[in-house]
Amino acid sequence: MTKILIDTNIFLGLYESNEDAVDIFRDIEKIKAKLVIPQQIYDEFLRNRDRILRTLIQNIKNANQKGMHLTALIRHLAEYESLKNAKRELSQINNTLIQKIEEMISDPAKDPIFSRFTKLYKSRSVSKIKKNDALIQKAFLRKLSGNPPISPKQGTIGDEIIWESILEHVNDNLILVTRDGTYKAHSTFLIEEYRKKTGRSLSIFDKMSDALKKVGEAPSDKLVQFEEEQTKEFESAQRLIDALSKKLEFRLYNKHLADTDTFNKYNETNERIDMHIANMYKLYGDLAARDSVNFQIEGKKSGDGDEPLSEDSGEQ
């Protein structure tokens, strides 16, 4: 039998989808009997859910605060009053949306994505893997040895726990669906390690539709549209990160990297960039990650033509 593991970033991506999450869960339920969900994935979903919902609230607030530059000529037109009324009505609607999202945060039962995810996790048809001290210790040693998968943050071992959970409890051919770049970047190592441990095959996909096809199920049009949308979001964010990385490299090069302190700061900054890129793979479309792609070079003086840069990354 083939087992399928869907990584946290796939489920979290549903919060930013233009498609109805209920339709996407119908596709997932087609393979419910094949699913394996480690407790670590459940914990990561719960931990990041509130942050993403708060980001959606902030996006609504930001959109509501954007104003138009209206000249005296426009303000004297008869239609101006209609415009002001429309803006007031829009503000009221935005406040209602914010209130509903805040209710979802305080009462997860009102969140349809949370409800479907937890129902899926608690289903008897789904194989679950609980965390324990032995798995955490193995994951910690994996982190120390530098073996993949590698969690983006130095002090976390989430990906390592998921992988050790797989090695310990899965003995079937496995399909791993993830947008976390560490799996694709180290696929040769992971496929070989899984084969040696289980004698079975490992396939790594970044789309659920590919996993469905692999096991003979047809993906819905809604799922295909959702994945295309998420791919565009990620590629857009990746271009932004790449552009910022080149800008920082150019700036630091012109500040003479021969200076030891500057060179150290250059390395630190690149590590931060790598961390943000990894986080983008984790959430793959999280607008908060795009908005927070700002970095600060410690000791940078203002007045060199750039706004001060700051670092604000989300926990994974």
C-alpha positions in Angstrom: 0.0 0.0 0.0 1.1 3.6 -0.7 1.0 6.2 2.1 0.7 9.9 1.6 1.9 12.7 3.8 0.8 16.3 3.3 3.1 18.8 4.9 1.9 21.7 7.0 2.5 24.4 4.4 -0.1 22.8 2.1 -2.9 23.1 4.7 -1.9 26.6 5.8 -1.9 27.7 2.2 -5.7 27.2 2.2 -6.1 30.3 4.3 -4.9 32.5 1.4 -6.7 30.6 -1.4 -9.3 32.1 -3.7 -10.8 28.7 -4.0 -13.3 27.3 -1.4 -11.3 25.3 1.1 -14.2 22.8 1.5 -13.7 21.8 -2.2 -10.0 21.2 -1.6 -10.7 19.1 1.4 -13.0 16.9 -0.7 -9.9 16.1 -2.8 -7.9 15.3 0.3 -10.7 13.0 1.6 -10.4 10.9 -1.6 -7.1 9.6 -0.2 -8.0 9.7 3.5 -7.3 6.0 4.0 -3.7 6.5 2.7 -2.9 9.6 4.8 -0.4 9.7 7.5 -0.2 12.8 9.7 2.5 13.2 12.3 1.6 15.1 15.5 4.3 17.6 14.6 2.3 18.7 11.5 -0.9 19.1 13.6 1.0 21.2 16.1 2.6 23.4 13.4 -0.9 24.0 11.9 -2.3 25.1 15.2 0.8 27.2 16.0 0.7 29.1 12.6 -3.0 29.4 12.1 -3.6 32.3 14.5 -0.6 34.2 13.0 -2.0 33.9 9.5 -5.5 35.0 10.5 -4.0 38.0 12.2 -2.1 38.8 9.0 -5.4 38.7 7.1 -6.8 41.2 9.6 -3.8 43.5 9.1 -4.2 43.2 5.3 -7.8 44.4 5.6 -6.8 47.3 7.9 -4.0 48.3 5.5 -6.4 48.3 2.5 -8.9 50.3 4.5 -6.3 53.0 5.4 -5.3 53.6 1.8 -6.8 56.9 0.7 -7.2 58.8 -2.6 -5.7 62.2 -3.3 -8.8 64.3 -4.1 -8.4 67.8 -5.3 -10.8 70.6 -4.6 -12.2 70.2 -8.1 -13.3 66.6 -7.3 -14.6 67.5 -3.8 -17.0 70.0 -5.4 -18.5 67.5 -7.8 -21.9 66.1 -6.9 -20.6 62.5 -7.1 -18.2 63.3 -4.2 -20.8 62.7 -1.6 -21.6 59.3 -3.1 -17.9 58.5 -3.0 -17.7 59.4 0.7 -20.8 57.3 1.5 -19.3 54.3 -0.4 -16.1 54.6 1.6 -18.0 54.7 4.9 -19.9 51.6 3.8 -16.7 49.9 2.8 -15.2 50.7 6.1 -18.2 49.2 7.9 -17.9 46.0 5.8 -14.2 45.8 6.6 -14.8 46.1 10.3 -17.4 43.3 10.0 -14.9 41.1 8.3 -12.2 41.8 10.9 -14.7 41.0 13.7 -15.6 37.6 12.0 -11.9 36.7 11.7 -11.3 37.7 15.3 -14.1 35.4 16.3 -12.4 32.6 14.3 -9.2 33.2 16.3 -11.0 33.1 19.7 -13.4 30.3 18.7 -11.7 27.9 16.2 -15.0 26.1 15.7 -16.1 29.1 13.6 -13.1 28.6 11.3 -14.1 26.2 8.4 -10.5 25.3 7.5 -9.6 24.5 11.1 -12.8 22.4 11.5 -12.1 20.4 8.4 -8.4 19.9 9.2 -9.1 18.7 12.8 -11.9 16.5 11.6 -9.4 14.9 9.1 -6.7 14.5 11.7 -9.1 12.8 14.1 -10.5 10.4 11.5 -10.0 6.8 12.3 -9.0 6.3 8.6 -6.0 8.5 9.0 -2.7 7.1 10.4 -1.3 9.4 13.1 2.2 9.5 14.6 2.5 10.8 18.1 5.6 12.7 19.2 7.7 11.3 22.0 11.1 12.0 23.6 12.9 9.3 21.6 11.7 10.9 18.3 12.7 14.4 19.5 16.1 13.1 20.5 16.7 11.5 17.1 15.6 14.7 15.4 18.0 16.8 17.6 20.9 14.5 16.7 19.9 14.8 13.0 20.1 18.5 13.3 23.5 18.4 15.0 24.8 16.1 12.3 23.6 18.4 9.5 21.6 15.7 7.8 18.4 16.8 5.9 15.7 17.7 6.1 16.9 20.9 7.7 14.5 23.3 9.5 15.1 26.9 8.5 15.7 28.2 12.0 18.8 27.3 13.9 16.9 26.6 17.2 14.0 24.5 15.7 13.8 20.8 14.6 10.3 20.6 13.2 11.3 19.1 9.8 13.6 16.7 11.6 10.9 15.5 13.9 8.5 14.9 10.9 11.2 12.9 9.1 12.2 10.8 12.1 8.5 10.1 12.6 8.3 8.9 9.1 11.3 6.6 9.4 10.1 5.2 12.7 6.5 4.4 11.7 6.0 4.2 8.0 6.9 1.0 6.1 5.1 1.5 2.8 5.8 3.3 -0.4 5.5 7.0 0.6 4.4 10.1 -1.3 5.4 13.3 0.4 3.6 16.5 -0.7 5.4 19.6 0.4 6.4 23.1 -0.7 9.3 23.0 1.8 12.4 23.4 -0.3 14.6 21.3 2.0 13.0 18.1 0.8 13.4 18.8 -2.9 16.9 20.2 -2.3 18.0 17.0 -0.6 15.8 14.5 -2.4 18.7 12.1 -3.3 19.8 11.8 0.3 16.2 11.4 1.7 15.1 8.9 -1.0 18.1 6.7 -0.4 17.8 6.9 3.4 14.1 5.9 3.2 14.9 3.0 0.9 17.6 1.7 3.2 15.3 2.0 6.3 12.1 0.6 4.8 13.0 -1.1 1.5 10.3 1.1 0.0 10.2 4.0 -2.4 9.8 7.7 -1.6 8.3 10.2 -4.1 8.4 14.0 -3.4 5.8 16.3 -5.0 4.9 19.9 -4.4 1.3 19.5 -5.6 -1.5 17.4 -4.2 -2.8 16.9 -7.7 0.4 14.9 -8.6 -0.1 12.7 -5.5 -3.7 12.0 -6.5 -2.7 11.1 -10.0 0.1 8.8 -8.6 -2.5 6.7 -6.7 -5.1 6.7 -9.5 -7.4 9.6 -8.3 -8.4 12.5 -10.5 -7.8 15.9 -9.0 -10.7 18.4 -9.2 -10.5 21.6 -11.2 -10.7 23.6 -8.0 -7.6 21.9 -6.7 -5.6 22.5 -9.9 -6.7 26.2 -9.8 -5.6 26.4 -6.1 -2.2 25.0 -6.9 -1.6 27.3 -9.9 -2.6 30.3 -7.7 -0.2 29.2 -4.9 2.6 28.7 -7.4 2.2 32.3 -8.7 2.2 33.7 -5.2 5.4 31.8 -4.3 7.2 32.8 -7.6 6.3 36.4 -7.0 7.6 36.3 -3.4 10.7 34.5 -4.6 11.5 37.2 -7.2 11.1 39.8 -4.4 13.6 38.0 -2.2 16.1 37.4 -5.0 15.9 41.1 -6.0 16.5 42.2 -2.3 19.4 39.7 -2.0 21.1 41.2 -5.1 20.6 44.7 -3.8 22.2 43.8 -0.5 25.1 42.1 -2.1 25.8 45.1 -4.4 25.6 47.5 -1.5 27.9 45.5 0.7 30.4 45.0 -2.1 30.6 48.7 -2.5 31.3 49.1 1.2 34.5 47.1 0.8 34.1 43.6 2.1 37.8 43.5 3.0 36.7 45.0 6.3 36.3 42.0 8.6 33.3 43.4 10.5 31.5 44.3 7.3 32.2 40.8 5.9 30.8 39.2 9.0 27.7 41.3 8.8 27.4 40.3 5.1 27.4 36.6 6.1 24.9 37.2 8.8 22.6 39.0 6.4 22.8 36.2 3.8 21.9 33.7 6.6 18.8 35.8 7.3 17.9 35.8 3.6 18.3 32.1 3.4 16.1 31.7 6.5 13.3 33.9 4.9 13.6 31.9 1.7 13.1 28.7 3.6 10.2 30.1 5.4 8.6 31.1 2.1 8.9 27.4 1.1 7.3 26.5 4.4 4.2 28.7 3.9 4.4 29.1 0.2 2.2 32.0 -0.4 1.9 33.5 3.0 1.4 37.2 2.4 2.9 38.0 5.8 6.1 36.4 4.7 6.2 38.6 1.6 5.5 41.7 3.6 8.2 40.9 6.1 11.0 40.4 3.7 13.0 43.2 5.2 16.4 42.9 6.7 18.6 45.1 8.9 22.3 45.2 8.7 23.4 45.8 12.2 25.2 49.1 12.5 23.9 50.4 9.2 23.8 54.2 9.1 20.8 55.9 7.6 21.2 58.5 4.9 22.8 56.3 2.2 19.7 56.5 0.0 17.8 53.6 1.5 15.1 53.4 4.2 16.1 51.6 7.4 15.7 47.9 7.1 14.2 45.7 9.8 13.8 41.9 10.2 10.5 40.3 11.2 10.1 36.7 10.5 7.3 34.4 11.5 7.7 31.3 13.7 7.4 28.0 12.0 
